[in-house]
Amino acid sequence: MRDYQRPVLQPTSSFDWIIGSDDAGAAHRLAQETSWALLDRVRRVADPAVVERVLKLAAGSGIDDIAELWSGAGSHSLAGVLWRMYLLRRIVDADPEGTAQLFRSGQLASVTIDQIVAGAAEPVNPESIVELCDTLLRGIFTGDLAVALERAASYCRVMSLGAASMADSRDLIDDAHAAELTTRALRYATFADELHAGARRWRDGTLD
Protein backbone atom coordinates (compact mmCIF):
# COMPACT_ATOMS: atom_id res chain seq x y z
CA MET A 1 0.00 0.00 0.00
CA ARG A 2 1.27 3.48 -0.86
CA ASP A 3 1.98 5.93 1.94
CA TYR A 4 -1.17 7.96 2.48
CA GLN A 5 -1.40 11.65 3.26
CA ARG A 6 -4.79 12.95 4.26
CA PRO A 7 -5.80 15.30 1.49
CA VAL A 8 -6.63 18.77 2.53
CA LEU A 9 -10.33 20.90 -0.79
CA GLN A 10 -11.02 24.47 -1.54
CA PRO A 11 -14.65 25.55 -1.75
CA THR A 12 -15.63 26.50 -5.29
CA SER A 13 -18.73 27.21 -7.34
CA SER A 14 -16.84 27.60 -10.59
CA PHE A 15 -15.17 25.49 -13.23
CA ASP A 16 -12.56 28.19 -13.72
CA TRP A 17 -9.64 27.05 -11.55
CA ILE A 18 -6.37 27.92 -13.21
CA ILE A 19 -3.38 26.48 -11.42
CA GLY A 20 0.21 27.40 -12.13
CA SER A 21 3.44 25.85 -10.97
CA ASP A 22 7.11 26.62 -11.29
CA ASP A 23 7.78 22.91 -11.69
CA ALA A 24 5.06 21.34 -13.77
CA GLY A 25 6.70 17.90 -13.63
CA ALA A 26 6.81 17.89 -9.85
CA ALA A 27 3.20 19.05 -9.64
CA HIS A 28 2.14 16.30 -12.03
CA ARG A 29 3.96 13.62 -10.03
CA LEU A 30 2.48 14.86 -6.77
CA ALA A 31 -1.01 14.90 -8.26
CA GLN A 32 -0.58 11.32 -9.39
CA GLU A 33 0.80 10.12 -6.07
CA THR A 34 -1.88 11.77 -3.92
CA SER A 35 -4.75 10.59 -6.12
CA TRP A 36 -3.58 6.98 -6.18
CA ALA A 37 -2.78 7.07 -2.46
CA LEU A 38 -6.31 8.23 -1.67
CA LEU A 39 -7.92 5.65 -3.93
CA ASP A 40 -5.70 2.82 -2.66
CA ARG A 41 -6.24 3.66 0.97
CA VAL A 42 -10.02 3.94 0.83
CA ARG A 43 -10.65 0.98 -1.48
CA ARG A 44 -8.28 -1.38 0.34
CA VAL A 45 -9.54 -0.52 3.80
CA ALA A 46 -13.12 -0.99 2.57
CA ASP A 47 -14.49 0.62 5.71
CA PRO A 48 -17.84 2.39 5.14
CA ALA A 49 -16.96 4.94 7.83
CA VAL A 50 -13.77 5.87 5.98
CA VAL A 51 -15.69 6.25 2.72
CA GLU A 52 -18.22 8.54 4.37
CA ARG A 53 -15.46 10.69 5.84
CA VAL A 54 -13.92 11.04 2.39
CA LEU A 55 -17.31 12.04 0.95
CA LYS A 56 -17.75 14.69 3.61
CA LEU A 57 -14.48 16.25 2.53
CA ALA A 58 -16.10 17.06 -0.82
CA ALA A 59 -18.88 19.02 0.84
CA GLY A 60 -16.63 20.80 3.32
CA SER A 61 -13.23 22.42 3.26
CA GLY A 62 -11.19 19.31 3.86
CA ILE A 63 -9.11 18.90 0.71
CA ASP A 64 -8.51 22.42 -0.58
CA ASP A 65 -4.86 22.09 -1.48
CA ILE A 66 -5.12 18.66 -3.04
CA ALA A 67 -8.13 19.63 -5.19
CA GLU A 68 -6.21 22.65 -6.39
CA LEU A 69 -3.30 20.41 -7.29
CA TRP A 70 -5.56 17.90 -9.05
CA SER A 71 -7.25 20.65 -11.06
CA GLY A 72 -4.15 20.92 -13.24
CA ALA A 73 -4.18 17.21 -14.08
CA GLY A 74 -5.42 16.00 -17.46
CA SER A 75 -8.50 13.86 -17.85
CA HIS A 76 -6.24 10.94 -18.84
CA SER A 77 -5.12 10.71 -15.20
CA LEU A 78 -6.75 9.50 -12.00
CA ALA A 79 -6.08 12.89 -10.43
CA GLY A 80 -7.89 14.55 -13.31
CA VAL A 81 -11.01 12.41 -13.09
CA LEU A 82 -11.10 12.64 -9.28
CA TRP A 83 -10.94 16.42 -9.53
CA ARG A 84 -13.87 16.41 -11.96
CA MET A 85 -15.90 14.19 -9.64
CA TYR A 86 -15.16 16.36 -6.61
CA LEU A 87 -15.95 19.51 -8.54
CA LEU A 88 -19.36 18.15 -9.55
CA ARG A 89 -20.07 17.53 -5.87
CA ARG A 90 -18.94 21.02 -4.86
CA ILE A 91 -21.09 22.66 -7.54
CA VAL A 92 -24.24 20.96 -6.30
CA ASP A 93 -23.32 21.85 -2.73
CA ALA A 94 -22.98 25.53 -3.69
CA ASP A 95 -26.35 25.62 -5.48
CA PRO A 96 -28.49 22.51 -4.96
CA GLU A 97 -31.71 24.17 -6.13
CA GLY A 98 -30.16 25.53 -9.31
CA THR A 99 -28.49 22.18 -10.01
CA ALA A 100 -31.75 20.30 -9.53
CA GLN A 101 -33.48 22.75 -11.87
CA LEU A 102 -30.85 22.16 -14.57
CA PHE A 103 -31.20 18.39 -14.20
CA ARG A 104 -35.01 18.56 -14.47
CA SER A 105 -34.67 20.71 -17.58
CA GLY A 106 -32.23 18.19 -19.01
CA GLN A 107 -34.64 15.34 -18.31
CA LEU A 108 -37.31 17.08 -20.38
CA ALA A 109 -34.87 17.70 -23.24
CA SER A 110 -33.23 14.26 -23.21
CA VAL A 111 -34.11 11.54 -25.71
CA THR A 112 -31.41 9.15 -24.46
CA ILE A 113 -31.10 6.83 -21.47
CA ASP A 114 -28.59 9.15 -19.76
CA GLN A 115 -31.06 10.25 -17.08
CA ILE A 116 -31.74 6.59 -16.28
CA VAL A 117 -28.02 5.74 -16.19
CA ALA A 118 -27.31 8.71 -13.92
CA GLY A 119 -29.99 7.41 -11.56
CA ALA A 120 -31.45 10.46 -9.85
CA ALA A 121 -34.28 9.65 -7.45
CA GLU A 122 -37.67 11.11 -8.32
CA PRO A 123 -38.85 13.71 -7.81
CA VAL A 124 -35.60 15.49 -8.59
CA ASN A 125 -35.12 18.14 -5.92
CA PRO A 126 -32.13 19.64 -4.07
CA GLU A 127 -31.98 16.71 -1.66
CA SER A 128 -32.09 14.01 -4.32
CA ILE A 129 -29.51 15.74 -6.51
CA VAL A 130 -27.11 16.04 -3.57
CA GLU A 131 -27.64 12.36 -2.81
CA LEU A 132 -27.04 11.47 -6.45
CA CYS A 133 -23.69 13.28 -6.49
CA ASP A 134 -22.73 11.60 -3.21
CA THR A 135 -23.64 8.23 -4.75
CA LEU A 136 -21.54 8.93 -7.84
CA LEU A 137 -18.56 9.90 -5.72
CA ARG A 138 -19.08 6.96 -3.37
CA GLY A 139 -18.93 4.62 -6.36
CA ILE A 140 -15.36 5.71 -7.03
CA PHE A 141 -14.30 4.18 -3.72
CA THR A 142 -16.70 1.29 -3.20
CA GLY A 143 -17.64 -0.13 -6.58
CA ASP A 144 -16.50 -0.36 -10.17
CA LEU A 145 -14.73 2.93 -10.83
CA ALA A 146 -15.52 2.73 -14.55
CA VAL A 147 -19.24 2.38 -13.82
CA ALA A 148 -19.11 5.38 -11.47
CA LEU A 149 -17.41 7.46 -14.16
CA GLU A 150 -19.94 6.37 -16.79
CA ARG A 151 -22.81 7.34 -14.49
CA ALA A 152 -21.15 10.69 -13.85
CA ALA A 153 -20.74 11.19 -17.60
CA SER A 154 -24.47 10.55 -18.08
CA TYR A 155 -25.23 13.01 -15.28
CA CYS A 156 -23.11 15.63 -17.05
CA ARG A 157 -24.89 15.02 -20.37
CA VAL A 158 -28.26 15.62 -18.71
CA MET A 159 -26.93 18.75 -17.03
CA SER A 160 -25.52 19.97 -20.35
CA LEU A 161 -28.87 19.48 -22.05
CA GLY A 162 -30.60 21.27 -19.19
CA ALA A 163 -28.29 24.26 -19.36
CA ALA A 164 -28.63 24.47 -23.15
CA SER A 165 -32.41 24.25 -22.95
CA MET A 166 -32.60 26.95 -20.31
CA ALA A 167 -30.20 29.12 -22.36
CA ASP A 168 -32.60 28.90 -25.30
CA SER A 169 -35.52 30.00 -23.15
CA ARG A 170 -33.53 32.93 -21.71
CA ASP A 171 -32.05 34.09 -25.00
CA LEU A 172 -34.67 36.74 -25.76
CA ILE A 173 -35.00 37.84 -22.14
CA ASP A 174 -31.49 38.00 -20.70
CA ASP A 175 -28.58 37.69 -23.13
CA ALA A 176 -25.96 37.61 -20.37
CA HIS A 177 -27.67 34.81 -18.47
CA ALA A 178 -28.23 32.87 -21.70
CA ALA A 179 -24.53 33.16 -22.53
CA GLU A 180 -23.60 31.96 -19.04
CA LEU A 181 -25.89 28.95 -19.40
CA THR A 182 -24.48 28.16 -22.83
CA THR A 183 -20.95 28.19 -21.42
CA ARG A 184 -22.08 25.91 -18.60
CA ALA A 185 -23.66 23.53 -21.10
CA LEU A 186 -20.39 23.30 -23.02
CA ARG A 187 -18.41 22.65 -19.84
CA TYR A 188 -20.74 19.89 -18.71
CA ALA A 189 -20.55 18.35 -22.19
CA THR A 190 -16.75 18.43 -22.01
CA PHE A 191 -16.82 16.83 -18.57
CA ALA A 192 -19.12 14.11 -19.92
CA ASP A 193 -16.65 13.27 -22.69
CA GLU A 194 -13.69 13.33 -20.31
CA LEU A 195 -15.33 11.12 -17.68
CA HIS A 196 -16.44 8.67 -20.37
CA ALA A 197 -12.86 8.52 -21.64
CA GLY A 198 -11.62 8.06 -18.06
CA ALA A 199 -13.90 5.04 -17.67
CA ARG A 200 -12.49 3.52 -20.83
CA ARG A 201 -8.92 4.11 -19.66
CA TRP A 202 -9.63 2.55 -16.27
CA ARG A 203 -10.96 -0.56 -17.97
CA ASP A 204 -7.98 -0.94 -20.29
CA GLY A 205 -5.40 -0.02 -17.67
CA THR A 206 -4.17 3.22 -19.27
CA LEU A 207 -5.43 5.69 -16.66
CA ASP A 208 -2.30 7.48 -15.38
WONOR-V712932 format. One record per pair of residues at least 6 apart in sequence whose C-alpha atoms are under 8 Angstrom apart, sorted by the first residue. I is the first residue (numbers start at 1). GAP is how many residues later the second one is. D is the distance in whole Angstrom. If there is no record, write none. Layout:
BEGIN
[[I GAP D] [I GAP D]]
END
This chain:
BEGIN
[[1 36 8] [1 39 7] [1 40 7] [2 35 6] [2 38 7] [2 39 8] [3 34 7] [4 30 7] [4 33 5] [4 34 7] [4 37 7] [5 29 7] [5 32 7] [5 33 8] [6 32 8] [7 27 8] [7 31 8] [7 55 7] [7 56 5] [7 57 8] [7 58 7] [7 59 6] [8 53 8] [8 54 5] [8 55 3] [8 56 5] [8 57 5] [8 58 6] [8 59 8] [9 48 7] [9 49 7] [9 51 8] [9 52 5] [9 53 5] [9 54 3] [9 55 2] [9 56 6] [9 57 6] [9 58 5] [9 59 7] [10 51 6] [10 52 7] [10 53 6] [10 54 3] [10 55 7] [10 57 7] [10 58 7] [11 49 7] [11 50 6] [11 53 7] [11 79 7] [12 75 8] [12 78 6] [12 79 7] [12 82 8] [13 77 7] [13 78 5] [13 81 6] [14 77 7] [15 72 8] [15 172 8] [17 51 8] [17 54 7] [18 53 8] [18 54 7] [19 49 7] [19 50 7] [19 52 7] [19 53 6] [20 52 8] [21 6 7] [27 42 7] [28 44 8] [28 45 7] [31 35 8] [31 38 6] [31 39 6] [31 42 7] [31 48 6] [32 45 7] [32 46 7] [32 47 6] [32 176 7] [34 32 8] [34 45 8] [35 35 8] [35 43 6] [35 44 5] [35 47 7] [36 42 7] [36 43 8] [39 102 7] [42 8 7] [42 9 6] [42 99 6] [43 98 5] [43 99 6] [46 96 7] [51 87 7] [51 90 7] [51 91 8] [52 86 8] [55 79 7] [55 82 7] [55 83 7] [57 6 6] [58 28 6] [58 31 6] [58 32 6] [59 30 7] [59 31 6] [59 34 6] [67 16 6] [67 19 8] [70 9 5] [70 10 6] [70 12 8] [70 13 6] [71 8 8] [71 9 7] [71 12 6] [71 13 8] [72 8 7] [73 6 6] [73 7 5] [74 6 5] [74 7 8] [75 6 6] [75 119 6] [75 120 7] [75 122 8] [75 123 7] [76 118 8] [76 121 8] [76 122 6] [76 125 7] [76 131 6] [76 132 6] [77 121 8] [77 130 5] [77 131 4] [78 120 8] [78 129 6] [78 130 6] [81 113 8] [81 114 6] [81 117 7] [84 107 7] [84 111 8] [85 51 8] [85 52 6] [85 67 8] [86 51 7] [88 45 7] [89 41 8] [89 44 6] [89 45 7] [89 48 8] [91 8 8] [92 7 6] [92 37 7] [92 38 6] [92 41 8] [93 37 7] [96 29 8] [96 30 5] [96 31 8] [96 33 7] [96 34 7] [97 28 7] [97 29 5] [99 27 7] [99 30 7] [99 60 8] [100 24 6] [100 25 5] [100 26 6] [100 29 6] [101 24 8] [102 57 6] [102 60 5] [102 61 6] [102 64 8] [103 21 8] [103 55 6] [103 56 5] [103 59 6] [104 20 7] [104 58 7] [105 56 7] [105 57 4] [105 58 8] [105 60 7] [105 61 7] [106 52 5] [106 53 6] [106 54 7] [106 55 5] [106 56 3] [106 57 7] [106 59 7] [107 8 6] [107 51 6] [107 55 7] [109 52 6] [109 53 7] [109 56 7] [110 48 7] [110 51 7] [114 40 5] [114 41 7] [114 43 7] [114 44 7] [115 39 7] [115 40 7] [115 43 6] [117 34 6] [117 37 6] [117 38 8] [118 14 8] [118 33 5] [118 34 6] [118 35 8] [118 36 5] [118 37 5] [119 13 7] [119 32 8] [120 8 7] [120 9 7] [120 12 6] [121 7 6] [121 8 8] [121 11 8] [122 6 7] [136 12 6] [136 13 8] [136 15 7] [136 16 6] [137 11 7] [139 6 6] [139 8 8] [139 9 5] [140 8 6] [140 9 8] [145 54 7] [145 57 7] [146 52 7] [146 53 4] [146 54 7] [146 56 6] [146 57 7] [147 52 7] [149 46 5] [149 47 6] [149 49 7] [149 50 6] [150 45 7] [150 46 6] [150 49 6] [152 40 7] [152 43 7] [153 38 7] [153 39 4] [153 40 7] [153 41 8] [153 42 5] [153 43 6] [154 38 7] [155 37 8] [156 32 5] [156 33 6] [156 35 7] [156 36 5] [157 31 7] [157 32 6] [157 35 6] [159 26 7] [159 29 7] [160 24 7] [160 25 4] [160 26 7] [160 27 8] [160 28 5] [160 29 6] [161 24 7] [162 23 8] [163 18 5] [163 19 6] [163 21 6] [163 22 5] [164 17 6] [164 18 6] [164 21 5] [166 12 7] [166 15 7] [167 10 7] [167 11 4] [167 12 7] [167 13 8] [167 14 5] [167 15 6] [168 10 7] [169 9 8] [170 7 7] [170 8 5] [171 6 8] [171 7 5] [171 8 8] [198 9 7] [201 6 5]]
END
